[in-house]
Amino acid sequence: MPSDKAPRSAPEKVEKLYFVASDTAEAQEACTRLVARYGEVSAEEADVIVALGGDGLMLQTLHKFMGAGKPIYGMNRGSVGFLMNEYREDDLLSRVAEADATPIHPLSMDVVDQSGKSSTAQAINEVSLLRQTSQAARLRISIDGRVRLEELICDGIIISTPAGSTAYNLSAHGPILPISSPLLALTPISAFRPRRWRGALLPNHARVDIDILEPEKRPVSASADHREIRDVTRVSVHEDGSVEGLIMFDREHGWDERILTEMFRY
């Protein structure tokens, strides 16, 4: 069965662009030149949104236009640029028209904190739970309503999408996931007990519930990409297949190629 995350072609016509840029001088100068050269319309009228900056800007842009049906084509004017294409000013309309658009679905994070307040946030890369003090966190992990790990003593844990598997998840020695794989990576951060547990691969339809044990003595924060909620007592995470974002890559250096390169990097 083909994955709903398989790359798609760009819109039939790419004539109207809307530009967003990070606050750096390099990105702002690039935006000024490109607008002068290609013109600009509003985001609502645009065929494609062009993001100029680094991976942080791309994540912000994907969050802002999630569910809007607008493909986003990034060009690197930042540092890492894993989510961005190479910056070139020539033939931009042709490049965008020939690029592939990969659909991505965010994680939905539902949180209850120590005051009983409930909050919801979305993550494109990952949901991460982290200890707030010198005390290690104690977590109980359930998958689809069944307790799978009664107690994990650790610095934290990450639930990562394929899109985020090369980010924080990889730094914590989690697996790299092909972008079209129907999987989530569950990766512990500095697990103390059970010491040999290295995490799990889960189907993307799984629901992950994490209960914080001793939340007052061992407080934990939960983050969905850049949004952090502190002093949580319970976190539930699932992929929201009803919401979709579209990220575009040049065909000669698409997301699958980028991930394969990371897999064989040493």
N, C-alpha and C positions, 0 to 999 in steps of 0.2 A: 504494500500500500504506500503510495507516495506521501511524503511528509508535507504538512501544511506550511512548513518552514522552508520549502524548496525555493530557490531564487526565482524571481519573476522578471519579466522585461520591464523597462522603463515605460512611462506613459507614451502613447502613440506620438504625441507632439510635445516637444519641450521647447517652448518659446518664451515663457514668462518665468522669471526667477525672483525669489525673495531671499535676501541675505541676512544672516545673523553672524555676529562676530564677538569674540571674547574682548575683554577690556585692554589687552596688551597692545602696544603701539604697532607691533608687526601685523596683528590681525586687523586692527582698525585701518591701517594704511592699505592693506590688501583689499579690504571691503570697499574703500573709497575708489580704488582703481577699477575694481570689477563692476561696481555700479555704474561708473562713468562709461565703461566699455559695453556692458550688456543691458543696461537699464534695470529697473526694478519696479515690481508691482507689490501690492499688499500680499500678506500671507494667504488670505482667502482666495485671491485670484491666481496665485502662482501654481505652475505645474509641478515645480520642485523647489524645495527649500535648500539653500546652500549654507552650510555652517563652516565658519572659518575660526579655527582655534585648535584645541587639543581634545582629548577624550572627555574631559570634564564638561566642556561646552557641548559635545555631542550628546552626552547623557542628559544634560539640561534641556536640549532641544527636543530629544526624543520624548522626554517627560511632558514637555509643553504641548507637543502636537500628537501625543498618543491618542489613537482613535480618530484622528482627523482625516485619515486617508492620504496624507501628504508625504511623499517620499522625501527623505533627507539625504543629501549628498554632502559629505564633509571633505574639506581639504585642510591638511595639517599646517597650522600656524602656531602649534604648541610644542610640547616636548615629546611625549610618548607616541601618540598618534596611531595607536593600534586600530581604532575605530574610524580613522580618517584615510582619505586617498592622498596621493602625492599632490603637492601644490604646483599647479601650472596655470597660467592665465590664458594661454592660447586655446582656441577651439573648445571652450567650456560647454557650449550647448551640444556639440557633437559628442563630447565625452559623457555628458549626463544622459543623452539619449541612448547611448550604447551600453550604459551601466546596467547591472542587475540589481533589483530591489529584493532584499531578504526580509520577510516578515518576522517580527519578534513579538512575543507575548510576555507581559510583565508578571512578576510575582506579586500577589496581594498579601500584605502582612496585617493581621489583626492582633492588637495588643491590649492587654489589661495591665494597668500599673497598680502600685501599692495603695493608691487612693480609691481604686475601683473604677477609674476612668478608662473608657474604651477608645482606641484610636485605630485608624486604618491608613496605610500608606502603600505605595507601589514601588517596586524595585525592578530595574532592567538588568542590572548585574547580579546583585546578591542581597540577601537579608543576612545580617551578621549580629550575633549576640556576643557581648564582651563583658567581662568582669569590670566593675567600677572602682574597686579598691584592691589592696594587696591580697585579699582573701580570694582564693580560687572559687569559681562558680560551681554550683552543684545543680545539674540539670537532669530532668527525666524526659525521655524522648519517646513519643508515640507516633506511629505511622497508620493513617486511616483508622484511628480509634483504638489501636492495639499497642500496648506498651512494648517497645522493643529494647529499650535500655533503661533499666530502673534508676541508674545513677551514673552520670558522667561528670567527673571532676576535671575541670579544664579552665583554660583562660577564656574560652568561648567556642562558638561553632558557627559555621557558614552554610547557608543554603544557597547554591549558585545555579543560575541558568547557564545554558551553553554559551550565551553571549558574555557572561561574566566569568566563565571558567578559567580564562587566561589572566584574570586580574587578581584580586585578593585571594581567591580560592587557590590559584596556582602558587602564590607566595606561601600559603599554608600547606603546601605539598598535596593539594587536591588534584584530581584528574582533569585533564583537558578534554572537553566534550566537543565533537563536531557540531557545527551550528544547527544542522538539521536533525540532530538526534533527539528523540522524545524522552529526554532524561533530565534529572536534576542531580547535582552533586551535594552530598551532605558531608562536610569536612570539619573535623574537630581542630581547634587551635590549642596546641600544647596540652594534649590529653595527659592527665596524671593517673587517673583510674577510669576505666580499664586502660592500662598503659599501652597495650598492643592494638587497641581499636584504631583503625585508620580511616573510618568513615564508611559511607555507603553510596551506591548509585541507585536512584529511585526513579520509577516511571514518572513522567511529568504530570500525570493526573493524581499523584499521591498528595495527601494532606499531611503536613508535618506539624505536630503539636509539641511544644516544648514548655514544660512546667519548671519554674525556678524554685528549687528547694532552698529553704532558709533565706528568703529574699531580703529580709532586714539585716541579717548578719553578713550575707554575701550578695550585695546588690549587683544587678545586671542591667545593662542598657541594650536596646535593640535598635538597629539601623537598617533602613531600606534605602540603599544607595546613600544619598547625602542627608536624609532625614533621620534624626536620632530621637528616641524616646527613652527616658531614663527610669530607673527603679521599676522595672516590669516584673510581673508575676507569672504571666502566661503569654506565649506567642504562638499564633497559628499562621501557617504559610501554605499557600497553594498557587499554582499557575492560573492566571485569569485568561482563559482562552477566548473570552468574549471581547477582549480589547487587543488591538493590534497596532504596532508601529512598523514603519518601513525604512530600512537603512540601505543605502546604495553604495556599491563598490564597483570599481573598474573591473571588467571581466578578466583582464590579464593578471589581476592581483586581488581576487575575490576573497571572501571570508574563509572559505574552505582552505584555500592556499595559505592564508595567514596562519590558520590554526595548525596546519600540517608543518609549517615552518617552525612554530613554537614547539611542537612535539619532538622535533629532531634538533632543537637548539641545545647546545652544551656549553 
